[in-house]
């Protein structure tokens, strides 16, 4: 078998961003209150709030939407790639 050289190229497809903190402020809710109402672990909620989550969980998102009384597109949105 021949040793093949592969060139890996990465494409910028854009990214998903979270804006949970602004909804929290509108609803006057703290992270602790969200943790208690959702039953989620504090670190999970914190990662969604600060946008450091890398793989989203639809059950977690559903709980957040329920507790925050909002639609999914109010807490997460798609940002198109920048033109180069």
Z-matrix of the N, CA and C atoms (Angstrom, degrees):
N
C 1 1.453
C 2 1.523 1 109.24
N 3 1.301 2 115.47 1 131.94
C 4 1.456 3 120.86 2 -179.29
C 5 1.515 4 111.43 3 -76.04
N 6 1.313 5 115.45 4 145.45
C 7 1.447 6 120.96 5 174.51
C 8 1.524 7 107.94 6 -81.56
N 9 1.308 8 116.33 7 114.41
C 10 1.462 9 120.55 8 -178.02
C 11 1.523 10 109.80 9 -101.85
N 12 1.296 11 114.27 10 139.32
C 13 1.461 12 119.76 11 175.04
C 14 1.519 13 108.11 12 -92.58
N 15 1.296 14 115.44 13 128.09
C 16 1.456 15 120.33 14 179.41
C 17 1.512 16 109.35 15 -108.60
N 18 1.280 17 114.62 16 139.26
C 19 1.456 18 120.41 17 174.36
C 20 1.517 19 106.69 18 -106.37
N 21 1.297 20 114.75 19 120.44
C 22 1.454 21 119.88 20 179.94
C 23 1.517 22 107.61 21 -98.29
N 24 1.299 23 115.21 22 125.30
C 25 1.457 24 118.86 23 177.21
C 26 1.522 25 108.66 24 -118.42
N 27 1.281 26 114.71 25 144.49
C 28 1.448 27 121.05 26 -178.91
C 29 1.516 28 108.97 27 -112.67
N 30 1.308 29 115.15 28 134.42
C 31 1.456 30 120.67 29 177.76
C 32 1.521 31 108.47 30 -107.48
N 33 1.288 32 115.54 31 144.43
C 34 1.458 33 121.09 32 177.03
C 35 1.524 34 107.61 33 -90.09
N 36 1.317 35 116.08 34 108.00
C 37 1.461 36 121.16 35 179.79
C 38 1.516 37 112.40 36 -97.56
N 39 1.297 38 116.93 37 3.22
C 40 1.454 39 120.51 38 -175.31
C 41 1.517 40 109.02 39 96.01
N 42 1.321 41 116.30 40 -167.68
C 43 1.460 42 119.38 41 -178.07
C 44 1.530 43 111.57 42 -154.41
N 45 1.310 44 114.08 43 162.64
C 46 1.461 45 121.53 44 176.84
C 47 1.531 46 107.70 45 -100.33
N 48 1.315 47 115.86 46 132.96
C 49 1.465 48 121.69 47 179.58
C 50 1.528 49 109.35 48 -121.41
N 51 1.316 50 115.02 49 151.13
C 52 1.463 51 122.00 50 179.18
C 53 1.523 52 109.78 51 -113.37
N 54 1.323 53 115.66 52 142.53
C 55 1.467 54 120.52 53 177.04
C 56 1.527 55 108.87 54 -135.76
N 57 1.308 56 115.03 55 59.01
C 58 1.461 57 120.98 56 -177.10
C 59 1.522 58 111.14 57 -77.91
N 60 1.316 59 117.11 58 -33.74
C 61 1.467 60 120.24 59 -175.80
C 62 1.528 61 112.66 60 -62.26
N 63 1.325 62 117.96 61 -34.97
C 64 1.469 63 118.38 62 179.50
C 65 1.529 64 111.35 63 -68.86
N 66 1.326 65 117.46 64 -35.87
C 67 1.466 66 120.48 65 176.25
C 68 1.525 67 109.63 66 -68.84
N 69 1.320 68 116.50 67 -38.61
C 70 1.468 69 120.21 68 177.13
C 71 1.525 70 110.47 69 -59.17
N 72 1.318 71 116.28 70 -43.56
C 73 1.463 72 120.21 71 179.78
C 74 1.521 73 110.64 72 -63.66
N 75 1.339 74 116.72 73 -43.70
C 76 1.476 75 120.56 74 179.50
C 77 1.519 76 111.45 75 -61.55
N 78 1.328 77 116.41 76 -36.30
C 79 1.469 78 121.83 77 -177.18
C 80 1.533 79 111.94 78 -91.76
N 81 1.328 80 115.99 79 -1.67
C 82 1.462 81 121.87 80 -179.51
C 83 1.530 82 111.34 81 56.60
N 84 1.342 83 115.96 82 47.63
C 85 1.460 84 122.19 83 179.89
C 86 1.517 85 110.56 84 -115.76
N 87 1.315 86 115.44 85 142.59
C 88 1.461 87 120.89 86 176.48
C 89 1.526 88 109.17 87 -98.47
N 90 1.308 89 115.50 88 167.43
C 91 1.460 90 120.94 89 177.11
C 92 1.530 91 109.80 90 -61.58
N 93 1.306 92 116.83 91 -40.67
C 94 1.466 93 121.30 92 179.36
C 95 1.523 94 111.13 93 -60.69
N 96 1.319 95 117.00 94 -41.65
C 97 1.466 96 120.54 95 178.53
C 98 1.530 97 110.92 96 -64.50
N 99 1.306 98 116.60 97 -40.45
C 100 1.468 99 120.28 98 179.31
C 101 1.522 100 110.40 99 -65.41
N 102 1.328 101 116.74 100 -42.25
C 103 1.465 102 121.21 101 177.78
C 104 1.527 103 110.02 102 -58.66
N 105 1.327 104 117.22 103 -47.18
C 106 1.461 105 121.43 104 -178.82
C 107 1.522 106 111.66 105 -64.87
N 108 1.316 107 117.66 106 -41.49
C 109 1.473 108 121.22 107 -176.15
C 110 1.524 109 113.43 108 -75.86
N 111 1.333 110 116.85 109 -28.36
C 112 1.463 111 119.77 110 -179.41
C 113 1.517 112 112.82 111 -93.71
N 114 1.334 113 116.84 112 -25.30
C 115 1.456 114 120.55 113 -175.04
C 116 1.521 115 112.39 114 78.29
N 117 1.322 116 116.94 115 10.85
C 118 1.460 117 122.13 116 179.46
C 119 1.523 118 110.11 117 -83.70
N 120 1.309 119 115.70 118 157.04
C 121 1.456 120 120.75 119 177.21
C 122 1.524 121 109.11 120 -69.57
N 123 1.315 122 116.40 121 144.36
C 124 1.457 123 122.42 122 -178.12
C 125 1.533 124 112.71 123 -54.46
N 126 1.337 125 117.09 124 -42.25
C 127 1.471 126 120.50 125 -178.56
C 128 1.527 127 112.19 126 -64.88
N 129 1.322 128 117.33 127 -35.14
C 130 1.466 129 121.00 128 178.24
C 131 1.528 130 109.75 129 -64.87
N 132 1.314 131 116.08 130 -48.58
C 133 1.466 132 120.81 131 179.64
C 134 1.525 133 109.77 132 -61.18
N 135 1.320 134 116.94 133 -43.30
C 136 1.464 135 121.24 134 179.49
C 137 1.534 136 111.28 135 -59.96
N 138 1.316 137 117.44 136 -42.04
C 139 1.470 138 120.88 137 -179.98
C 140 1.527 139 111.90 138 -64.72
N 141 1.316 140 117.15 139 -37.47
C 142 1.468 141 119.67 140 176.38
C 143 1.528 142 110.22 141 -68.80
N 144 1.318 143 116.77 142 -40.58
C 145 1.468 144 120.28 143 -178.75
C 146 1.525 145 111.10 144 -64.93
N 147 1.335 146 117.32 145 -44.76
C 148 1.466 147 118.49 146 -177.25
C 149 1.534 148 113.32 147 -89.18
N 150 1.325 149 116.99 148 1.37
C 151 1.463 150 120.67 149 174.44
C 152 1.514 151 114.87 150 77.07
N 153 1.329 152 117.84 151 18.05
C 154 1.457 153 119.50 152 -177.99
C 155 1.531 154 113.14 153 -94.06
N 156 1.316 155 116.79 154 3.05
C 157 1.465 156 120.47 155 178.34
C 158 1.530 157 108.57 156 -70.49
N 159 1.317 158 117.62 157 137.10
C 160 1.465 159 120.24 158 -177.87
C 161 1.522 160 112.43 159 -105.32
N 162 1.303 161 117.10 160 -26.65
C 163 1.469 162 121.36 161 176.58
C 164 1.517 163 107.74 162 -129.31
N 165 1.304 164 115.30 163 119.45
C 166 1.449 165 117.89 164 -177.30
C 167 1.523 166 110.89 165 -84.39
N 168 1.316 167 115.03 166 154.08
C 169 1.456 168 123.42 167 179.46
C 170 1.520 169 107.07 168 -117.79
N 171 1.328 170 116.98 169 122.19
C 172 1.466 171 119.19 170 -175.06
C 173 1.528 172 112.57 171 -65.55
N 174 1.325 173 118.27 172 -29.27
C 175 1.463 174 120.52 173 176.96
C 176 1.531 175 110.32 174 -68.56
N 177 1.326 176 116.79 175 -40.89
C 178 1.470 177 121.17 176 177.53
C 179 1.522 178 109.58 177 -63.76
N 180 1.327 179 116.60 178 -45.16
C 181 1.464 180 119.89 179 179.33
C 182 1.530 181 111.30 180 -62.36
N 183 1.321 182 117.04 181 -39.15
C 184 1.464 183 120.44 182 177.93
C 185 1.521 184 110.78 183 -63.15
N 186 1.329 185 117.30 184 -42.63
C 187 1.466 186 121.20 185 178.07
C 188 1.522 187 110.90 186 -63.27
N 189 1.330 188 116.49 187 -43.01
C 190 1.468 189 119.90 188 179.41
C 191 1.528 190 110.83 189 -63.23
N 192 1.321 191 116.92 190 -44.22
C 193 1.471 192 120.13 191 178.51
C 194 1.524 193 110.86 192 -61.98
N 195 1.324 194 116.58 193 -41.07
C 196 1.467 195 120.70 194 -179.88
C 197 1.529 196 110.87 195 -62.96
N 198 1.333 197 116.22 196 -49.99
C 199 1.470 198 120.54 197 -177.83
C 200 1.527 199 111.64 198 -67.61
N 201 1.326 200 116.28 199 -37.38
C 202 1.465 201 120.24 200 -179.58
C 203 1.526 202 112.50 201 -83.88
N 204 1.328 203 116.37 202 -6.49
C 205 1.471 204 121.93 203 -179.19
C 206 1.528 205 111.01 204 53.02
N 207 1.342 206 114.47 205 55.84
C 208 1.459 207 119.55 206 -177.38
C 209 1.528 208 110.29 207 -143.94
N 210 1.306 209 115.51 208 172.45
C 211 1.453 210 122.46 209 175.75
C 212 1.530 211 108.82 210 -91.65
N 213 1.315 212 115.77 211 158.14
C 214 1.463 213 120.84 212 -179.02
C 215 1.524 214 112.08 213 -57.89
N 216 1.327 215 117.41 214 -41.46
C 217 1.468 216 119.79 215 -178.35
C 218 1.526 217 113.22 216 -69.49
N 219 1.314 218 117.65 217 -4.73
C 220 1.461 219 120.66 218 174.77
C 221 1.526 220 111.67 219 -86.96
N 222 1.331 221 117.41 220 -21.23
C 223 1.461 222 119.50 221 -177.86
C 224 1.525 223 113.49 222 -111.37
N 225 1.329 224 117.58 223 -15.03
C 226 1.461 225 119.29 224 176.57
C 227 1.528 226 109.13 225 -143.46
N 228 1.338 227 115.26 226 145.93
C 229 1.451 228 119.28 227 -177.44
C 230 1.531 229 110.21 228 -151.97
N 231 1.296 230 114.85 229 159.99
C 232 1.459 231 123.05 230 -177.99
C 233 1.527 232 110.26 231 -96.84
N 234 1.325 233 116.52 232 134.22
C 235 1.465 234 122.23 233 175.97
C 236 1.522 235 107.35 234 -114.16
N 237 1.323 236 115.58 235 121.63
C 238 1.468 237 121.44 236 -178.94
C 239 1.527 238 111.20 237 -66.01
N 240 1.327 239 116.77 238 154.23
C 241 1.470 240 118.94 239 178.18
C 242 1.521 241 110.78 240 -66.34
N 243 1.300 242 114.82 241 152.77
C 244 1.463 243 120.13 242 177.84
C 245 1.519 244 109.77 243 -78.36
N 246 1.304 245 116.49 244 140.40
C 247 1.467 246 120.62 245 176.79
C 248 1.512 247 110.11 246 -70.08
N 249 1.309 248 115.20 247 139.49
C 250 1.466 249 119.87 248 -179.45
C 251 1.509 250 110.51 249 -110.60
